[in-house]
Amino acid sequence: MPRLLCVGNGNLLLNFDENLNIRDMYFPFVGMENHVNGHYCRLGVWVEGKFSWIDETWDKTLKYKEDSLVTEVSLKKPELDLELLIADCVHHFHNIFLRKIRIIN
């Protein structure tokens, strides 16, 4: 299955699906060993006693920031009156996955 977003630095590669789940994580060599191994890592939110995984019920815009390998993701869930703005990247020189989440309610 195709992956919509990919971030990496040559040693660490992460691939995301249409629900921003991490579907592949290769380290220390891209393509050698997938540490997610057919499973996935997902993100969920808890708001005032209600829980929701990021799934097909969310309104999503997934893209890259212009001229970069930094993701620019907008996730909206009207039922929770919530918007998440997410930026993901892998450090150029160090094998560090970075995720910035801005919450708007």
Helices and strands as residue ranges (DSSP letters): E 5-8, E 13-16, E 22-26, E 44-47, E 50-53, E 59-64, E 71-77, G 78-80, E 82-90, E 97-104
